[in-house]
Amino acid sequence: MLNLPVQPRYLLPPLFLMLLSVTFATFDLNDLLEFNRDLVTQGELWRVFSSQFVHANWAHLALNCGGIILIWLLHGEYTSPKRYAINISLLALWCGLGVYWFCPSIYIYTGLSALLHGVIIWGAVKDTTLELKSGYLLFIGVWLKIIFEQLNG
């Protein structure tokens, strides 16, 4: 039998993250929140952070929500609501700054994908601290995926 982390403390944070992104999509807030290099350079600094929570379209949002669910299935029991919020906030800021500093050719950016890679890696590291060998495989697999995506567009 599956032992899923369905207690509210495990379930509510990822649901809130999905609800936040769905709300931004429903009200079509991309023009206000997406990473736009020119507007960030002109002082709209919130876009570095907020761009992680808006999506190019509904299919993009659905894929990222699927990723949130998969991560919850893998590592949902590793975090508390406070830790989840801190991780998501720090990763959103880090990913946005990474795009700004290290990807000068990217002018528009939206989506949770980079942030979700960070959450998966955090969970993989947690797996390794619990001596789960699958954590090493997951860690290596995510980095191989990221490298592949960078090399192949």
C-alpha positions in Angstrom: 0.0 0.0 0.0 1.2 3.5 -0.8 2.1 5.7 2.1 1.6 9.1 0.6 2.2 12.3 2.6 -1.5 13.5 2.7 -1.4 15.2 6.0 -2.2 18.9 5.6 1.3 20.0 6.6 2.7 18.1 3.6 -0.2 18.6 1.2 -1.1 22.3 1.6 2.3 24.0 0.6 2.4 22.4 -2.9 -1.3 23.0 -3.4 -0.8 26.7 -2.4 2.1 26.9 -5.0 -0.1 25.5 -7.7 -3.0 27.8 -6.7 -0.7 30.8 -6.8 0.4 30.0 -10.3 -3.2 29.2 -11.4 -4.4 32.5 -10.0 -1.7 34.5 -11.8 -2.6 32.7 -15.1 -6.3 33.2 -14.5 -5.8 37.0 -14.2 -3.3 37.0 -17.0 -0.6 38.8 -14.9 2.4 37.9 -17.2 2.8 41.4 -18.4 3.2 42.6 -14.8 5.2 39.6 -13.4 7.3 37.9 -16.1 11.0 38.3 -16.2 11.6 41.0 -18.9 15.3 41.9 -19.0 14.7 45.5 -20.2 12.1 46.2 -17.5 14.3 44.6 -14.7 17.2 46.8 -15.9 14.8 49.8 -15.7 14.1 49.0 -12.0 11.2 46.6 -12.0 13.2 44.2 -9.7 10.3 42.2 -8.5 10.2 40.5 -11.9 13.4 38.6 -10.9 11.3 36.8 -8.2 7.8 36.8 -9.6 8.7 35.4 -13.0 9.0 32.0 -11.4 5.3 31.8 -10.7 3.8 32.9 -14.1 3.7 30.7 -17.2 3.8 31.1 -21.0 0.5 29.3 -21.4 -1.9 26.8 -19.7 0.0 23.7 -21.0 3.2 25.1 -19.5 1.4 25.6 -16.2 0.0 22.1 -16.3 3.5 20.6 -16.9 4.9 22.5 -13.9 1.9 21.5 -11.8 2.6 17.9 -12.7 6.2 18.5 -11.6 5.0 19.8 -8.3 2.9 16.7 -7.8 5.7 14.4 -8.7 8.1 16.2 -6.3 5.4 16.0 -3.6 5.1 12.2 -4.2 8.9 11.8 -3.9 9.8 14.2 -1.1 6.6 15.6 0.4 7.3 14.3 3.8 10.7 16.1 4.0 9.4 19.5 4.7 7.2 21.7 6.8 5.1 24.6 5.5 7.7 27.1 6.8 10.6 25.2 5.2 8.7 24.8 2.0 8.0 28.5 1.8 11.6 29.4 2.6 12.9 26.9 0.0 10.5 28.1 -2.7 11.3 31.8 -2.0 15.0 31.4 -1.9 15.0 29.2 -5.0 12.7 31.7 -6.9 15.1 34.5 -6.1 18.2 32.5 -6.9 16.8 31.3 -10.2 15.7 34.7 -11.3 19.1 36.2 -10.4 20.7 33.3 -12.2 18.8 34.1 -15.4 19.7 37.8 -15.0 23.4 37.4 -14.3 24.3 34.3 -16.2 21.9 34.1 -19.2 22.2 37.5 -20.9 20.6 36.2 -24.0 17.3 35.5 -22.2 15.0 38.6 -22.4 11.7 37.0 -21.3 11.4 34.2 -18.8 8.5 32.5 -17.1 7.8 29.3 -15.2 8.6 27.1 -12.2 10.9 24.8 -14.1 14.2 26.0 -12.8 12.8 26.4 -9.3 11.5 22.8 -9.4 14.9 21.5 -10.4 16.2 23.1 -7.2 13.4 21.5 -5.1 14.2 18.1 -6.6 17.9 18.5 -5.9 17.1 19.6 -2.3 15.0 16.4 -1.9 17.8 14.2 -3.5 20.3 15.7 -1.0 17.9 14.9 1.8 17.6 11.4 0.5 21.3 10.9 0.6 21.4 12.2 4.2 18.9 9.4 5.0 21.3 7.0 3.3 18.9 6.3 0.4 20.9 5.4 -2.7 18.1 6.7 -4.9 19.0 10.2 -3.8 22.4 9.9 -5.6 20.7 8.7 -8.8 18.1 11.5 -8.6 20.8 14.1 -8.0 22.9 12.9 -10.9 19.9 12.5 -13.2 18.7 16.0 -12.6 22.1 17.5 -13.3 22.4 15.5 -16.5 19.0 16.7 -17.5 20.0 20.4 -16.8 23.3 20.0 -18.7 21.5 18.3 -21.7 19.0 21.2 -21.8 21.7 23.8 -21.7 23.7 22.2 -24.5 20.7 21.5 -26.7 18.6 24.6 -26.1 
